[in-house]
Amino acid sequence: MTKYKKTYRTLHQIYDKHRGLYRENTDRKHMCLMWSTYDPPDIIEGTEPFRDVENAFNICIDEDDALDLYNMDLEETVRRIIEMQKEQSA
């Protein structure tokens, strides 16, 4: 299995876990759907969905990364996570 596919599978499990908490959210494969769309959080950095992503991929997500990732679909996020792993392991 490629790194991309493994990363996507893990991210999708995290996505399903958190998206499932908000029945109003459709399954459009966008990161923002891991939070309530009716009452989105004021601050997303450090929230449980991002903590799960950080722990699963051994990365740190700062405020700028959190805002970028929040607005991505899952495929874009997978590519960014792989980049972050390379950057943060150097």
N, C-alpha and C positions, 0 to 999 in steps of 0.2 A: 504494500500500500504506500502511495506517495505521501510525502510530508503534507502536501496540500489537502489530500483526502482525509488524512488522519486529523489534521487541525480542523477541517470543516466538520467532521463527525463530532469531535469533542465540543466545538463551539455550538453546533446545532443542539446538542444535549443540554447545554447551559441555556440556550435560547428557549427551548421547549419548556424547561423548568420554570423560568421566570415569566415567559409570555403566558403560560397556563394560569398564572395567578390573576390575570386580567382578561376575563371572558369577553370583554368588549373589543379586545385587540384582535384584528384579523391575522392570518398567517401569511404575511407578505415578505417574510424573511428580511426585515429591517431591524437593526439593533434597537431602535427607539421603542420597539414594541415589547421590550423586556421591562418597561415601566408603564404605569398607567397613562393612557392617552387623554383621559378625562381630567386627571389631576397629576400632571407630570411634576417630578421633583424640581426644586429650585437649584439644587446642586446634585450633579450626578457622579462626580468623582468620589470614590470611596463607598459607593452604594453596593449592596450585596451582589447585583449582577456583575459589576466590574471587579469586585473582590474575587468572585468565582472565576472570572476570566484570568485575572492575575495569577491566582493559585494554580489553575489548570495548565497555564503556559509559561509559568515562571518569569513573568514580566511585571514591570511597574507601569501603571497608567497614571500619568499626571493630568492636570486640569485640561490642558490643550488636547492631549490624546483622547481624553474622555469625550470632549465635545466633538472631535472629529469622528471617533468611532460611533458615537450616538447617532450620527447622521448617515452612516454607511449601511449598505445591505450586507448580508453575511459573507458573500463572496469577496467584496472589497475588504471586509474586516479580516478575513483569513489572510489575504495578502499582506495587510498591514501588521498583523500579529507576527507573521513569519519575519517581516522586516525588523520589527521591534526586538524579536528574539536575537537576531543577528547583531543589531546595534547594541543591545544591552549585555550581550555576552562578550563583546570585544573589550 
